[in-house]
Amino acid sequence: MIEMQDAAYGYGAEPLLSGLSLHLPPGSFHFLTGPSGAGKTTFLKLCYAELLPTGGHISLFGHTATGLARDGIADLRQRIGVVHQDCNFLDHLPLRDNLALPLTVTGKGSMVQESNLTELIGWVGLSARANAFPPELSGGERQRAALARAIIMDPDLILADEPTGNVDWDMSLRLLNLLVELNKLGKTVVIATHDLALIRAAKQRVQARVLRIQGGQIISAGADL
């Protein structure tokens, strides 16, 4: 699904990440850890072609990232759901309409998708909040809404950047359980987090592997929990 061969990325003269060689197979579950500023968000951006490698090679779903045209990248991203660190919604639209935006943008909105949207909102426990506006939502509700929006297109790969960073422990576990359920449905999941307690909590729920970024490299890729 994702292959990196000696991949690197740098914002200046010195690369932030280098020597990245790994394989993320379909249906796998990974945690990405490392200190603040280590490059976790940059790594995720490389995984959905928001950034292109400045060295080495990255293959996404069998396509070389640097060889994709704009339309190719757009098609690729329909197969990838991203839960960003900051949950940005359009404050003037109710939650339901915010979640449906990816369907509208891609022209895939229909009665079938509307039915699926209702089911999805229920799955993340937000049925009673479907018509609420984003400023009215709690932090935990916003995070669950962000997850719902990320998977509305039924992606093969889910990338979550610190999805539990602004919620309490009970909500962290609830979000983790939702991501584990998605993995059991065959989705590949990558969670960037500094929360080692969350990784330990996952041990009883899923067979996960840890990728740790330190000094610009992955130093313990493949470590089982």
C-alpha positions as CSV (number, residue, x, y, z in Angstrom):
1,M,0.0,0.0,0.0
2,I,2.8,2.4,1.0
3,E,6.4,1.7,0.2
4,M,9.3,4.0,1.1
5,Q,12.8,3.4,-0.2
6,D,15.5,5.6,1.4
7,A,12.9,8.4,1.3
8,A,13.8,11.9,2.7
9,Y,12.2,15.3,3.1
10,G,13.7,18.6,4.1
11,Y,12.4,22.1,4.4
12,G,15.9,23.6,4.1
13,A,19.5,22.5,3.7
14,E,19.2,19.8,6.3
15,P,16.6,17.0,5.8
16,L,14.0,16.7,8.6
17,L,13.5,13.0,7.6
18,S,15.9,10.8,5.8
19,G,16.6,7.1,5.2
20,L,13.0,6.1,5.5
21,S,12.6,2.5,4.2
22,L,9.5,0.7,5.2
23,H,6.4,-1.1,4.0
24,L,2.8,-0.4,5.3
25,P,0.8,-3.4,4.0
26,P,-3.0,-3.4,3.6
27,G,-5.0,-4.0,6.7
28,S,-2.1,-3.2,9.1
29,F,-2.2,-1.0,12.2
30,H,0.6,1.3,13.1
31,F,1.5,3.9,15.7
32,L,3.9,6.7,14.8
33,T,5.7,8.1,17.8
34,G,8.5,10.5,18.5
35,P,9.2,13.8,20.3
36,S,7.5,17.0,19.3
37,G,9.1,18.4,16.1
38,A,10.5,15.0,15.1
39,G,8.6,15.0,11.9
40,K,5.4,12.9,12.6
41,T,3.1,15.3,10.7
42,T,5.6,15.5,7.8
43,F,5.7,11.7,7.6
44,L,1.9,11.6,7.4
45,K,1.9,14.3,4.7
46,L,4.3,12.2,2.7
47,C,1.8,9.3,3.0
48,Y,-1.0,11.3,1.3
49,A,1.2,13.3,-1.1
50,E,0.6,16.6,0.5
51,L,4.4,16.7,0.5
52,L,6.6,14.9,-2.1
53,P,10.0,13.4,-1.1
54,T,13.1,15.5,-1.7
55,G,15.1,12.3,-1.9
56,G,14.5,8.5,-2.4
57,H,11.2,7.0,-3.5
58,I,7.7,6.7,-2.1
59,S,5.1,4.5,-3.8
60,L,1.4,5.0,-2.9
61,F,-1.0,2.3,-4.0
62,G,1.5,1.2,-6.6
63,H,2.1,4.7,-8.0
64,T,5.3,6.7,-7.6
65,A,4.4,9.8,-5.6
66,T,6.7,12.1,-7.6
67,G,5.2,10.9,-10.9
68,L,1.6,11.7,-10.1
69,A,-0.1,14.6,-11.8
70,R,-2.7,16.8,-10.0
71,D,-5.6,14.6,-11.1
72,G,-3.7,11.5,-10.0
73,I,-3.1,12.9,-6.6
74,A,-6.8,13.9,-6.3
75,D,-7.8,10.3,-7.2
76,L,-5.3,8.9,-4.7
77,R,-6.6,11.0,-1.9
78,Q,-10.1,9.6,-2.3
79,R,-8.6,6.3,-1.0
80,I,-7.0,8.0,2.0
81,G,-8.8,9.5,5.0
82,V,-7.0,12.0,7.1
83,V,-7.8,13.1,10.7
84,H,-5.9,16.4,11.1
85,Q,-4.5,17.7,14.3
86,D,-6.8,20.7,14.1
87,C,-10.4,19.8,13.4
88,N,-11.3,22.6,10.9
89,F,-15.0,22.8,10.0
90,L,-17.1,25.4,8.3
91,D,-18.8,27.1,11.3
92,H,-21.8,28.3,9.3
93,L,-22.8,24.7,8.3
94,P,-24.4,22.1,10.6
95,L,-22.4,19.0,11.4
96,R,-24.2,16.9,8.9
97,D,-23.4,19.2,6.0
98,N,-19.8,19.5,7.1
99,L,-19.4,15.7,7.0
100,A,-21.0,15.6,3.6
101,L,-18.6,18.1,2.0
102,P,-16.2,15.4,0.6
103,L,-19.2,13.9,-1.2
104,T,-20.3,17.2,-2.6
105,V,-16.8,18.2,-3.7
106,T,-16.3,14.9,-5.6
107,G,-19.8,14.9,-7.0
108,K,-20.7,11.6,-5.2
109,G,-23.6,12.9,-3.2
110,S,-26.7,10.8,-3.7
111,M,-29.6,9.2,-1.7
112,V,-27.4,6.2,-1.1
113,Q,-24.6,8.3,0.3
114,E,-27.1,10.3,2.4
115,S,-28.3,7.0,4.0
116,N,-24.7,6.0,4.6
117,L,-24.0,9.4,6.2
118,T,-26.9,8.9,8.7
119,E,-25.4,5.6,9.6
120,L,-21.9,7.0,9.9
121,I,-23.1,9.8,12.2
122,G,-24.7,7.2,14.4
123,W,-21.6,5.0,14.4
124,V,-19.5,7.8,15.9
125,G,-22.3,8.5,18.4
126,L,-23.3,11.9,17.1
127,S,-26.9,11.3,15.9
128,A,-28.3,13.8,18.4
129,R,-25.8,16.4,17.2
130,A,-26.2,16.1,13.5
131,N,-27.8,19.5,13.1
132,A,-25.5,21.3,15.6
133,F,-23.0,23.8,14.4
134,P,-19.2,23.2,15.0
135,P,-18.8,25.9,17.7
136,E,-21.5,24.1,19.7
137,L,-19.6,20.8,19.7
138,S,-17.3,19.7,22.5
139,G,-13.7,18.6,21.9
140,G,-14.6,15.0,21.9
141,E,-17.5,15.5,19.6
142,R,-15.3,17.4,17.2
143,Q,-12.7,14.6,17.1
144,R,-15.4,12.0,16.4
145,A,-16.8,14.3,13.7
146,A,-13.3,14.6,12.2
147,L,-13.0,10.8,12.1
148,A,-16.4,10.5,10.4
149,R,-15.5,13.1,7.8
150,A,-12.2,11.3,7.1
151,I,-13.9,8.0,6.3
152,I,-17.0,9.2,4.5
153,M,-15.4,8.2,1.2
154,D,-14.7,4.7,2.5
155,P,-11.0,5.0,2.2
156,D,-8.5,2.1,2.3
157,L,-6.0,4.0,4.5
158,I,-6.7,6.2,7.5
159,L,-4.1,8.6,8.8
160,A,-4.8,10.2,12.2
161,D,-2.5,13.0,13.5
162,E,-2.7,13.2,17.3
163,P,-6.4,12.4,17.3
164,T,-6.6,12.2,21.1
165,G,-4.4,15.2,21.9
166,N,-7.2,17.4,23.1
167,V,-9.6,15.0,24.7
168,D,-9.8,13.2,28.1
169,W,-8.8,9.6,28.6
170,D,-12.3,8.1,28.3
171,M,-12.8,9.9,24.9
172,S,-9.3,8.8,23.8
173,L,-10.3,5.2,24.4
174,R,-13.6,5.7,22.5
175,L,-11.7,7.1,19.5
176,L,-9.2,4.3,19.7
177,N,-12.0,1.7,19.7
178,L,-13.5,3.3,16.6
179,L,-10.1,3.1,14.8
180,V,-9.7,-0.5,15.8
181,E,-13.1,-1.3,14.4
182,L,-12.1,0.3,11.1
183,N,-8.9,-1.8,11.1
184,K,-11.0,-5.0,11.7
185,L,-13.0,-4.0,8.6
186,G,-9.7,-4.2,6.6
187,K,-8.6,-0.6,6.7
188,T,-5.0,0.3,7.2
189,V,-4.6,2.7,10.1
190,V,-1.6,4.9,11.1
191,I,-1.9,7.0,14.3
192,A,0.7,9.6,15.1
193,T,0.7,10.1,18.8
194,H,3.0,11.0,21.7
195,D,0.6,9.2,24.1
196,L,2.4,6.0,25.1
197,A,-0.6,5.1,27.4
198,L,-2.8,5.0,24.3
199,I,-0.4,2.6,22.6
200,R,-0.3,0.4,25.7
201,A,-4.1,0.5,25.8
202,A,-4.2,-0.8,22.2
203,K,-2.3,-3.9,23.1
204,Q,-5.5,-5.8,24.1
205,R,-7.5,-4.6,21.1
206,V,-5.3,-4.9,18.0
207,Q,-2.1,-6.3,16.7
208,A,-0.2,-3.0,16.1
209,R,3.3,-2.1,15.3
210,V,5.3,1.0,16.4
211,L,7.2,3.3,14.1
212,R,9.4,5.7,16.2
213,I,11.0,8.8,14.6
214,Q,14.2,10.0,16.2
215,G,17.0,12.0,14.7
216,G,15.1,12.2,11.4
217,Q,15.0,8.4,11.0
218,I,12.7,5.5,12.0
219,I,14.8,3.7,14.6
220,S,12.4,1.0,15.8
221,A,10.1,0.2,12.9
222,G,8.2,-3.0,13.3
223,A,8.4,-3.2,17.1
224,D,5.4,-5.3,18.3
225,L,3.4,-4.0,21.2
